[in-house]
Amino acid sequence: MIKRNPRAHQQNSQEKIAKECYFCQNGINDIDYKDGQFLRRWLSSYSKIVPRRRSGVCTKHQRKLAQAIKRARYMSLIPYCPR
């Protein structure tokens, strides 16, 4: 009986090309919370903040992005829930 490595499939699927951070790539340091259309790019269809692994944003900018989205929601520039 041949023993197979159960993690072999996981290792192959994890060998993906890393995404570049959009903000680092374009030299954007400050994320403006007043630009609602720009921030909607990082919201899911259910108006949830998209996680780092899906959006490809670095840790530093993900924190700034989340804070900007929360500020925009508070100022009613972005809805809390979808229509």
Secondary structure, DSSP 8 states (H G I E B T S, - for coil): -----TTHHHHHHH-------HHHHHT-----TT-HHHHGGGB-TTS-B--HHHH---HHHHHHHHHHHHHHHHTTSS-SS--
